[in-house]
Amino acid sequence: MNLKETKTRFLLMTAMILLFFLIIIFRLASLMIAEGETHREYAENRIVKSLPISAPRGEIRDRYGRLLAGNRPSFSVEISKNEMIDDRINEISAELTRIFNSNNDQYIDDFPIIMMEHGHIFEFDQKIEQWKEDYDIPSRYNAKETFDLLRIRYEIDESDPVEVQQRLLAIPELTVPISIRTWKFTEEMRKEQWFDQMRIPDELESASEVFEWLRDEKFLIPKNYSDQRARDIMAIREQIETQLPGFMQYQPIKVAQDISSASVSLIEEMSYELPGVNIVVEPVRTYPNNSVAAHILGNLGKISDQSEIEYYINEKGYLPSDIIGKTGIEHKFESKLKGKDGSQRVMVDSRGRLVRVLEKEEAIPGDTIQLTIDMEFQKRVEEILEDVLQTIQTGGTYQTPWGTNDLVSRQGPRKNATSGSVVVTDVKTGEILAMANYPAYDPNLFVTGISNDDWEKVMPENPRDPLAPRPLLNIAMSTAVQPGSTYKMLTGLAAIDNGLSPGYQILDRGYIQVGEHSFGNWLWNQSRQTMGYQNLYEAIADSNNYYFYSIANAYDYSRNRPLPYNMDVETLIDYAHMFGLNDATGIEIDRPREQRGGVPNPESKLRMTKAVLRNHLNRLLTEEDFESELVDGNSETISEAIEFLVDLAEENPPRYEVYQYVREVGIKESRANAITDLVKYSYYNQANWSIADTMNFSIGQGSHAYTPLQMTNYMAMLANGGIRNPLTVVKNSSSQEEGKVIPLNNSDNLFHIHRGMYEATVSGGARRYFQDFPIKVAAKTGTAQREGKIPPIDEVEYLLENLRRFNVDESSVIEETERLMDENRDQHQYQDKGYAMRMAIRNLNPSLTNRDLDEYKEDYDNFSWFTGFAPYEDPEIAISVLIFQGGAGGYGAPVFREVVAEYMGLNAENENDNHMLNSFMTR
């Protein structure tokens, strides 16, 4: 190749390269100059976003597929931090809260600093103080001191904190917001976590200091904003700061849920002024039947306590803003109901309007849970319970086609009969057909976070009264009380199953004398009358205590001779266990925890007596009660002495030996006699099981404690031939176990119990409630004793109102109360003004006792039970009715009768306006 050809090729290549670059330059010029404005506008107005799609929560339906809990579309407001202009965050937050407030929409406000008239306080601290006030805990007590005080107060004989906590959590009316791992209140731990998240300097402690620092240093809120306006801004800013870690800032933050269409319109109109703010449509939980089956369904709530944070957020990957099931089925099946959230990548314009969906992963709805209850039946049971309770409270007449009953006693209306429960089960399967509690609540209140006003509505009016109406209390699961005479069938069954003839007659002589105790039949106690000779059937029908006292001890007290079989308290305990009265029933609800373990026994009585004695001596004995040379400031010596005296309860030595032991452990001679009498006569003599305990055991009194669920299951076992089916509220539950036949010596003996229960409704105490009823039923009344006085809402107010009756002067009482509280700051009792005032009154009038001071308070009334099954010949359902302060067992009978009528279809009218006898479950 010559030089000329080489030069030509070089020039050609150069020309081609120049041409290529000229084309590129021309195109760039065209894009940047001629079409630049168009492309710039397109780029600025087309934003690619990744949006989460909330999965609809799984539905909950009744046995026939009717909706109990579903979802409805709602508008929520989200903020995408990475799309916001930092300099405008405060302005945007202020505008959003203004819109919400103007339309009465709630926005998510977890900002824990509350504005008060004279400054600021932390919500964490307020919750702790309020809890202490509710449970009469001295405000200065830390978590460990509070925990120990609760252990003593509730007479728990355990040293392991885990065991103590479990026992405390089993008490329905008690919450224990204490971590035994850190010995801090859970709100203290949340406060520390919040300080870390907000990076608040350590030197700042008070709420006012933190508020000012957040306003001026962290969030840079303008000075011209009021404190309230600043706080509104902080509520939004705090959501952005704490919801997600830094590497997930692209995720939108939900700041308001279920807002009104008015707010939606305003936000859409102001979309240019609110960059990063988006309206999304998402499913929100709805309960179309409002309060129906509320305690079965449960409620939702925010992830709040530490255990929930660790489980749901750290382990399960939930977002901090997610709503979870807190109680009931919503809690138990949270993992199935939750579903799987989806996502989509979309292109939107500068106003946030959708341009195109680029990619989409559909959300997967949660599973549907089908329950065993019938929604319509459940609703009617709740209505019946409410109607009867209201009639009892006013002493009115309850009238239906199936009976007319005056629900008033000689003492007048039972105005405190304000709470109750009904449980209905299928005796063949253990399926719960209805579980009603009154009062109830509307779970819709909790769907997006309950307001303070709504929260107050579901709280008891008198928190000091454990029997005050509590809408959130699941009575059927959480309230365990004595069964009263409804227990007598079990005592009778144990006797005839071990050899007693049901036809054997025992002469009722009115009462049985056991040592210093007299055990009378109720008729004898009421009118000094007797019932004559009675067999098992008659004794059940008439609820003859004398008969059951006798058979429980296998001794005919009327003839003064043993009965021809062997039975003692251990036999009775075995039968109680056999019928599941010491166990959980199996219902698929974990929160609230089901009460169990209510069968008394000699070991538990001794353990409890020792625990109460230990607590009494710990409160009573101080160093001043001991010889100084033995104690000398050594608290361990006192503890060892107390433990020694407590252990003596097992031996119950004679008094003179007790006195010697009291002196040997170092108690002064001046105090020895008093301590000796206390431990000997108030504790040792009652520590071990006696015939008197067996007497009480046999008629359902004493330390028995069973829930309506347990009692219904017990009735079902009586009715179905002795098959123990775990109770279930979930249809086709995978956890449902097969029923087991209980090991009776002869299951035919159950029919003798059936007959006695049937006689109770045709000739016994319940006959007036069923005389016009076309269905034969088997049932039993029961009265559970409830002694004591109803604590007033305000103890101080009660005392001041009755000072004249106590013969003391008001000014002197107030002065003495203040002196006692000041001088006894270290004793927690005196931090309670009511307690201090009681002591002040007694100091001013030493003749008064605590009983005298309580004399003008109202007495508690007894619990009322009515339990049984229907129909009598071929049982289908078992029912238990419990009424707080119902006074007498018969008041539950109208509830029982009307529930049976509804189940059997008696209230369904045919074309000729006649009543149909058609099973409810096959309608």
MIGUBA-521901 format. One line per 2 residues: number of its first residue (from 1); for each residue x, y, z of C-alpha. Coordinates in steps of 0.5 Angstrom, whole numbers, plus 500, padded with zeros to 3 digits. Example, Ala and Ser with C-alpha at 12.3 -4.5 7.8 and 13.67 -1.06 7.14 Angstrom:
2
1 = 525:491:516 ~ 527:498:514
//
This chain:
923
1 = 500:500:500 ~ 503:507:498
3 = 503:513:502 ~ 497:516:497
5 = 493:511:499 ~ 494:511:506
7 = 493:518:507 ~ 486:517:503
9 = 484:512:508 ~ 486:517:514
11 = 482:522:511 ~ 476:518:510
13 = 476:515:517 ~ 477:522:520
15 = 471:525:516 ~ 467:519:519
17 = 469:520:526 ~ 468:528:525
19 = 461:526:522 ~ 459:521:528
21 = 461:527:533 ~ 457:532:529
23 = 451:528:529 ~ 452:527:537
25 = 453:534:538 ~ 447:536:533
27 = 442:531:537 ~ 445:533:544
29 = 443:540:542 ~ 436:538:539
31 = 435:535:546 ~ 438:540:550
33 = 436:546:547 ~ 430:545:542
35 = 426:540:546 ~ 430:541:553
37 = 424:544:556 ~ 419:538:554
39 = 424:533:557 ~ 426:537:563
41 = 418:538:565 ~ 417:530:563
43 = 423:529:568 ~ 421:533:574
45 = 414:530:573 ~ 415:523:573
47 = 417:520:579 ~ 418:512:580
49 = 416:510:587 ~ 415:504:591
51 = 409:503:595 ~ 407:498:600
53 = 400:494:599 ~ 397:493:605
55 = 394:486:605 ~ 387:485:608
57 = 386:482:614 ~ 383:475:614
59 = 376:475:615 ~ 372:472:621
61 = 366:468:620 ~ 361:464:624
63 = 359:457:623 ~ 354:459:617
65 = 359:463:614 ~ 356:470:616
67 = 361:476:617 ~ 363:477:624
69 = 370:481:622 ~ 371:484:616
71 = 375:489:612 ~ 372:496:609
73 = 376:501:604 ~ 379:507:608
75 = 383:513:606 ~ 390:513:610
77 = 395:519:609 ~ 403:517:608
79 = 409:521:608 ~ 415:519:604
81 = 421:522:607 ~ 426:522:601
83 = 421:526:597 ~ 420:532:602
85 = 424:538:602 ~ 427:538:609
87 = 426:546:610 ~ 419:545:609
89 = 418:539:613 ~ 415:543:619
91 = 411:547:615 ~ 408:541:611
93 = 407:537:618 ~ 403:544:621
95 = 399:544:615 ~ 397:536:615
97 = 395:537:623 ~ 391:543:621
99 = 387:539:616 ~ 386:533:621
101 = 384:538:627 ~ 379:542:622
103 = 375:536:620 ~ 376:532:627
105 = 380:526:624 ~ 385:523:629
107 = 392:522:626 ~ 397:518:629
109 = 400:521:636 ~ 405:517:639
111 = 409:523:642 ~ 410:522:649
113 = 410:529:652 ~ 403:532:654
115 = 402:539:655 ~ 399:541:662
117 = 397:547:665 ~ 403:548:669
119 = 408:545:664 ~ 409:538:661
121 = 410:531:663 ~ 412:525:660
123 = 406:520:658 ~ 411:514:660
125 = 411:517:667 ~ 403:519:667
127 = 402:512:666 ~ 406:509:671
129 = 403:514:676 ~ 396:513:674
131 = 397:505:675 ~ 400:506:682
133 = 394:510:684 ~ 389:505:681
135 = 392:500:685 ~ 394:504:691
137 = 401:503:690 ~ 406:509:694
139 = 408:513:688 ~ 415:513:691
141 = 416:505:690 ~ 420:503:684
143 = 419:496:680 ~ 422:491:685
145 = 418:494:691 ~ 412:494:687
147 = 413:487:685 ~ 414:485:692
149 = 408:489:695 ~ 403:486:690
151 = 406:479:692 ~ 405:480:699
153 = 398:483:698 ~ 395:477:694
155 = 398:472:699 ~ 403:469:694
157 = 407:464:697 ~ 413:463:692
159 = 420:466:691 ~ 421:465:684
161 = 419:472:681 ~ 417:468:674
163 = 412:464:678 ~ 410:470:682
165 = 409:474:676 ~ 405:468:673
167 = 400:468:679 ~ 399:475:679
169 = 398:475:671 ~ 392:470:673
171 = 389:475:677 ~ 383:478:672
173 = 383:485:675 ~ 390:486:676
175 = 395:488:670 ~ 403:488:672
177 = 407:492:668 ~ 414:490:671
179 = 419:487:667 ~ 422:482:672
181 = 429:481:667 ~ 431:489:668
183 = 426:490:675 ~ 423:496:671
185 = 416:498:669 ~ 415:497:662
187 = 414:504:661 ~ 421:506:664
189 = 424:501:659 ~ 419:505:653
191 = 422:512:656 ~ 429:510:655
193 = 428:507:648 ~ 425:513:646
195 = 430:517:649 ~ 435:513:645
197 = 431:513:638 ~ 431:521:639
199 = 438:522:641 ~ 436:526:647
201 = 442:529:651 ~ 443:525:657
203 = 443:531:661 ~ 436:533:660
205 = 431:530:664 ~ 424:534:665
207 = 419:533:660 ~ 419:541:659
209 = 427:541:658 ~ 426:535:653
211 = 420:539:649 ~ 424:545:649
213 = 430:542:646 ~ 426:538:641
215 = 423:544:639 ~ 429:549:638
217 = 435:544:637 ~ 432:538:633
219 = 426:540:630 ~ 428:547:629
221 = 420:549:630 ~ 419:557:628
223 = 419:561:635 ~ 412:564:632
225 = 409:557:633 ~ 405:556:639
227 = 407:550:644 ~ 400:547:642
229 = 402:548:634 ~ 409:546:636
231 = 407:539:639 ~ 402:538:633
233 = 408:538:629 ~ 413:534:633
235 = 407:528:633 ~ 408:528:626
237 = 416:529:626 ~ 417:524:631
239 = 413:518:627 ~ 418:520:621
241 = 424:519:626 ~ 422:513:630
243 = 418:509:625 ~ 424:506:620
245 = 431:506:620 ~ 436:510:616
247 = 437:505:610 ~ 429:504:609
249 = 427:512:609 ~ 424:511:602
251 = 419:507:605 ~ 413:511:607
253 = 410:513:614 ~ 403:512:616
255 = 401:519:619 ~ 393:518:619
257 = 388:512:618 ~ 381:512:616
259 = 381:520:615 ~ 374:523:612
261 = 373:525:605 ~ 373:532:607
263 = 381:531:609 ~ 382:527:603
265 = 379:533:598 ~ 383:538:602
267 = 390:534:601 ~ 389:533:594
269 = 387:540:593 ~ 394:542:596
271 = 398:537:593 ~ 403:542:590
273 = 404:545:597 ~ 405:538:600
275 = 410:534:597 ~ 412:527:599
277 = 404:527:602 ~ 400:521:599
279 = 393:519:600 ~ 393:511:600
281 = 387:507:600 ~ 387:501:605
283 = 383:496:608 ~ 381:497:615
285 = 378:492:620 ~ 371:493:621
287 = 366:489:626 ~ 359:490:622
289 = 355:487:629 ~ 359:492:633
291 = 359:489:640 ~ 356:482:638
293 = 361:477:640 ~ 366:482:642
295 = 370:478:648 ~ 371:472:643
297 = 373:476:637 ~ 378:480:641
299 = 381:487:639 ~ 386:490:635
301 = 392:495:638 ~ 398:498:636
303 = 405:494:638 ~ 406:497:644
305 = 410:493:650 ~ 417:490:650
307 = 415:483:649 ~ 410:485:643
309 = 416:489:640 ~ 421:484:640
311 = 416:478:637 ~ 413:482:632
313 = 418:487:630 ~ 424:484:631
315 = 422:477:630 ~ 416:477:625
317 = 418:483:621 ~ 412:487:622
319 = 413:495:622 ~ 412:499:628
321 = 406:502:625 ~ 402:495:624
323 = 396:494:628 ~ 396:487:631
325 = 391:483:635 ~ 391:484:642
327 = 386:479:645 ~ 381:474:643
329 = 381:470:636 ~ 384:476:633
331 = 390:475:638 ~ 390:467:638
333 = 390:467:630 ~ 394:473:628
335 = 399:470:624 ~ 394:467:620
337 = 389:473:619 ~ 395:478:618
339 = 396:476:611 ~ 402:478:606
341 = 403:485:604 ~ 404:486:597
343 = 408:492:593 ~ 408:496:587
345 = 413:500:583 ~ 409:506:580
347 = 410:512:576 ~ 407:519:578
349 = 407:526:576 ~ 409:532:581
351 = 402:532:584 ~ 403:525:586
353 = 398:522:581 ~ 399:515:578
355 = 402:515:571 ~ 403:508:570
357 = 404:502:574 ~ 411:499:572
359 = 411:493:577 ~ 406:490:582
361 = 406:484:587 ~ 399:483:589
363 = 398:483:597 ~ 395:476:599
365 = 389:476:604 ~ 390:473:611
367 = 386:466:612 ~ 379:466:614
369 = 377:463:621 ~ 371:460:622
371 = 368:460:629 ~ 363:455:632
373 = 358:460:634 ~ 352:462:631
375 = 352:470:630 ~ 344:470:631
377 = 344:466:636 ~ 350:469:640
379 = 346:476:639 ~ 340:473:642
381 = 343:470:648 ~ 347:477:649
383 = 340:481:649 ~ 337:476:653
385 = 342:477:659 ~ 342:484:658
387 = 334:484:659 ~ 334:480:665
389 = 340:484:668 ~ 336:490:667
391 = 330:487:670 ~ 333:484:676
393 = 336:491:678 ~ 329:495:678
395 = 326:489:681 ~ 321:488:675
397 = 317:483:672 ~ 320:479:666
399 = 315:476:661 ~ 316:472:655
401 = 311:467:652 ~ 315:462:656
403 = 314:465:663 ~ 312:471:667
405 = 317:472:673 ~ 317:477:678
407 = 325:478:679 ~ 325:482:686
409 = 327:479:693 ~ 324:481:700
411 = 330:485:700 ~ 328:489:694
413 = 331:490:687 ~ 338:488:686
415 = 341:494:683 ~ 348:491:683
417 = 347:486:679 ~ 350:489:673
419 = 355:484:670 ~ 354:477:668
421 = 356:471:663 ~ 352:466:659
423 = 356:460:656 ~ 352:455:651
425 = 356:449:648 ~ 354:443:644
427 = 354:437:649 ~ 356:432:643
429 = 362:436:640 ~ 365:441:645
431 = 363:447:640 ~ 361:453:644
433 = 355:456:641 ~ 355:462:644
435 = 359:466:650 ~ 356:472:652
437 = 359:477:657 ~ 355:483:660
439 = 357:489:659 ~ 361:488:653
441 = 364:493:648 ~ 365:495:641
443 = 372:492:638 ~ 371:498:632
445 = 373:503:637 ~ 380:500:637
447 = 381:499:630 ~ 386:505:629
449 = 387:506:636 ~ 382:508:641
451 = 381:515:643 ~ 382:517:651
453 = 375:519:651 ~ 373:512:648
455 = 378:509:653 ~ 375:512:659
457 = 368:509:657 ~ 370:502:657
459 = 374:503:664 ~ 370:501:671
461 = 366:507:674 ~ 369:505:681
463 = 376:502:680 ~ 376:500:687
465 = 371:495:686 ~ 373:489:683
467 = 366:487:682 ~ 364:494:678
469 = 362:493:671 ~ 368:492:666
471 = 366:492:659 ~ 373:489:657
473 = 373:483:662 ~ 372:476:659
475 = 368:474:665 ~ 366:467:662
477 = 374:466:662 ~ 377:470:667
479 = 372:470:673 ~ 372:464:677
481 = 368:464:683 ~ 365:458:688
483 = 360:454:684 ~ 355:454:690
485 = 349:448:690 ~ 351:447:682
487 = 357:443:685 ~ 352:438:689
489 = 351:433:683 ~ 358:432:683
491 = 358:430:690 ~ 352:426:689
493 = 355:422:683 ~ 362:421:687
495 = 357:417:692 ~ 353:413:688
497 = 359:411:683 ~ 362:409:690
499 = 356:405:692 ~ 351:409:695
501 = 344:407:693 ~ 341:413:690
503 = 334:411:693 ~ 337:411:700
505 = 334:416:705 ~ 337:421:710
507 = 333:424:715 ~ 334:432:715
509 = 335:434:722 ~ 336:441:720
511 = 344:442:722 ~ 350:438:724
513 = 354:440:729 ~ 362:439:728
515 = 366:441:734 ~ 365:448:735
517 = 362:449:728 ~ 354:448:726
519 = 353:446:719 ~ 345:447:717
521 = 341:446:711 ~ 339:452:708
523 = 332:451:710 ~ 334:451:717
525 = 338:457:717 ~ 332:461:714
527 = 326:458:718 ~ 328:453:723
529 = 324:448:718 ~ 327:441:716
531 = 326:437:709 ~ 324:430:712
533 = 327:424:709 ~ 330:425:702
535 = 334:421:697 ~ 339:423:692
537 = 333:426:687 ~ 330:430:692
539 = 336:432:695 ~ 338:435:688
541 = 331:438:687 ~ 331:441:694
543 = 338:443:695 ~ 339:439:701
545 = 345:441:705 ~ 344:436:710
547 = 344:430:705 ~ 350:432:702
549 = 354:434:708 ~ 353:426:710
551 = 354:423:703 ~ 361:427:703
553 = 363:424:709 ~ 360:417:708
555 = 356:418:715 ~ 349:418:716
557 = 349:424:721 ~ 341:423:722
559 = 342:415:724 ~ 349:416:727
561 = 352:411:723 ~ 357:410:717
563 = 354:409:710 ~ 356:403:706
565 = 361:405:702 ~ 368:409:702
567 = 369:416:701 ~ 373:422:703
569 = 376:429:701 ~ 381:425:696
571 = 375:422:693 ~ 371:428:692
573 = 378:432:689 ~ 379:426:684
575 = 372:427:681 ~ 373:434:681
577 = 379:433:677 ~ 375:428:673
579 = 370:433:670 ~ 376:438:668
581 = 374:443:674 ~ 382:444:675
583 = 384:445:668 ~ 383:449:662
585 = 378:448:658 ~ 381:448:651
587 = 378:454:648 ~ 383:457:643
589 = 384:464:646 ~ 390:466:650
591 = 389:473:652 ~ 386:474:657
593 = 389:468:660 ~ 384:462:662
595 = 383:461:670 ~ 384:454:672
597 = 386:451:678 ~ 380:452:682
599 = 379:445:686 ~ 381:446:693
601 = 385:441:697 ~ 389:440:703
603 = 396:441:701 ~ 393:448:697
605 = 390:450:704 ~ 396:449:708
607 = 400:452:703 ~ 396:458:703
609 = 395:459:710 ~ 402:459:711
611 = 403:464:706 ~ 398:469:709
613 = 401:467:716 ~ 408:469:713
615 = 405:476:710 ~ 402:477:717
617 = 408:476:721 ~ 412:480:716
619 = 407:486:716 ~ 407:485:724
621 = 414:484:727 ~ 419:489:727
623 = 426:489:731 ~ 422:492:737
625 = 418:486:738 ~ 425:482:739
627 = 430:482:745 ~ 435:487:742
629 = 441:482:744 ~ 438:477:739
631 = 437:482:733 ~ 442:487:734
633 = 440:490:727 ~ 440:483:723
635 = 434:483:719 ~ 436:475:717
637 = 434:473:724 ~ 427:476:724
639 = 426:473:717 ~ 429:466:720
641 = 424:467:726 ~ 418:468:722
643 = 420:462:717 ~ 420:458:723
645 = 413:460:726 ~ 410:459:719
647 = 413:452:719 ~ 410:450:725
649 = 403:450:722 ~ 404:443:719
651 = 405:440:726 ~ 400:445:730
653 = 403:444:737 ~ 399:445:743
655 = 399:453:745 ~ 404:452:751
657 = 409:449:746 ~ 407:455:741
659 = 409:460:747 ~ 415:456:748
661 = 417:457:741 ~ 415:464:740
663 = 420:466:746 ~ 425:461:743
665 = 426:465:737 ~ 427:471:741
667 = 420:475:741 ~ 420:479:748
669 = 415:477:753 ~ 411:483:753
671 = 409:481:746 ~ 409:473:746
673 = 402:472:749 ~ 399:476:743
675 = 403:473:738 ~ 402:466:741
677 = 394:467:740 ~ 395:470:733
679 = 399:464:730 ~ 395:458:734
681 = 388:460:734 ~ 388:464:727
683 = 392:460:723 ~ 395:453:726
685 = 388:451:728 ~ 385:452:721
687 = 392:450:717 ~ 390:443:716
689 = 384:440:713 ~ 378:438:717
691 = 371:435:717 ~ 369:442:716
693 = 373:443:710 ~ 369:437:707
695 = 363:439:709 ~ 364:446:705
697 = 367:442:699 ~ 361:438:698
699 = 356:444:697 ~ 361:448:693
701 = 363:453:698 ~ 370:454:701
703 = 375:455:696 ~ 372:452:690
705 = 373:457:684 ~ 371:456:677
707 = 369:460:671 ~ 363:459:667
709 = 367:456:661 ~ 369:450:666
711 = 362:450:669 ~ 359:449:662
713 = 364:443:660 ~ 362:440:667
715 = 355:440:665 ~ 356:437:658
717 = 360:432:661 ~ 354:430:666
719 = 349:430:660 ~ 353:427:654
721 = 355:420:658 ~ 361:422:661
723 = 365:424:655 ~ 370:430:656
725 = 371:434:650 ~ 375:440:650
727 = 371:446:649 ~ 373:450:642
729 = 370:456:639 ~ 374:455:632
731 = 370:450:627 ~ 375:444:625
733 = 380:447:629 ~ 387:443:628
735 = 388:443:635 ~ 382:440:637
737 = 383:433:641 ~ 378:427:641
739 = 374:427:647 ~ 376:422:652
741 = 371:418:656 ~ 372:419:664
743 = 373:413:668 ~ 367:412:672
745 = 365:406:675 ~ 358:406:672
747 = 357:411:667 ~ 349:409:668
749 = 350:413:675 ~ 349:419:671
751 = 342:418:669 ~ 340:418:676
753 = 344:425:677 ~ 340:427:670
755 = 333:425:674 ~ 335:429:680
757 = 336:436:676 ~ 330:435:672
759 = 326:434:679 ~ 329:441:680
761 = 325:444:675 ~ 319:441:676
763 = 318:440:683 ~ 324:443:686
765 = 327:451:687 ~ 326:452:680
767 = 319:450:678 ~ 316:457:678
769 = 321:458:672 ~ 319:452:668
771 = 312:451:669 ~ 309:453:662
773 = 315:451:659 ~ 314:446:653
775 = 321:443:653 ~ 323:438:659
777 = 330:441:662 ~ 335:439:667
779 = 338:444:671 ~ 340:447:678
781 = 341:453:682 ~ 347:455:686
783 = 349:461:690 ~ 356:463:691
785 = 357:467:697 ~ 361:474:697
787 = 362:477:703 ~ 365:484:705
789 = 363:491:703 ~ 363:495:697
791 = 369:500:697 ~ 366:507:695
793 = 370:510:689 ~ 373:515:694
795 = 374:513:701 ~ 376:520:704
797 = 369:522:702 ~ 366:516:705
799 = 369:517:712 ~ 368:525:712
801 = 361:524:710 ~ 360:519:716
803 = 365:523:721 ~ 358:524:726
805 = 357:517:726 ~ 364:516:729
807 = 364:521:734 ~ 370:525:731
809 = 371:532:729 ~ 373:534:722
811 = 378:539:723 ~ 381:534:728
813 = 381:528:723 ~ 384:532:718
815 = 390:535:722 ~ 391:528:725
817 = 391:525:718 ~ 396:530:715
819 = 401:528:722 ~ 400:521:720
821 = 402:521:713 ~ 408:526:715
823 = 411:522:720 ~ 410:515:716
825 = 413:517:710 ~ 417:510:709
827 = 410:506:710 ~ 407:505:704
829 = 400:504:707 ~ 400:512:710
831 = 401:514:703 ~ 394:512:702
833 = 390:518:704 ~ 384:514:706
835 = 388:509:710 ~ 391:514:714
837 = 384:518:715 ~ 382:511:718
839 = 388:511:723 ~ 387:518:725
841 = 379:517:726 ~ 381:510:730
843 = 387:514:734 ~ 381:520:736
845 = 376:514:738 ~ 380:508:740
847 = 373:504:741 ~ 372:504:734
849 = 374:498:730 ~ 375:497:722
851 = 369:494:722 ~ 365:500:725
853 = 369:504:720 ~ 366:500:714
855 = 359:499:717 ~ 356:504:713
857 = 358:501:706 ~ 354:497:702
859 = 354:490:703 ~ 356:485:697
861 = 351:481:694 ~ 352:473:693
863 = 354:471:686 ~ 348:467:682
865 = 349:461:678 ~ 344:457:674
867 = 347:451:670 ~ 344:445:666
869 = 342:442:660 ~ 337:441:655
871 = 333:437:652 ~ 332:433:658
873 = 331:426:655 ~ 336:427:649
875 = 341:433:651 ~ 344:437:646
877 = 346:443:649 ~ 349:445:656
879 = 349:452:659 ~ 351:456:665
881 = 349:463:667 ~ 353:467:672
883 = 350:473:675 ~ 354:478:679
885 = 351:480:685 ~ 345:476:683
887 = 343:474:690 ~ 340:468:689
889 = 341:462:684 ~ 334:462:681
891 = 335:469:678 ~ 339:466:672
893 = 333:461:671 ~ 330:466:666
895 = 336:467:662 ~ 337:459:662
897 = 330:458:659 ~ 330:463:654
899 = 336:461:651 ~ 333:454:651
901 = 327:457:647 ~ 331:460:642
903 = 336:454:641 ~ 330:450:640
905 = 326:455:635 ~ 320:456:640
907 = 321:463:638 ~ 320:462:630
909 = 313:463:628 ~ 310:459:622
911 = 305:461:617 ~ 299:460:622
913 = 303:464:627 ~ 304:458:631
915 = 310:456:635 ~ 315:451:632
917 = 319:446:636 ~ 325:446:631
919 = 332:445:633 ~ 336:452:632
921 = 342:448:630 ~ 338:445:624
923 = 334:451:622
//
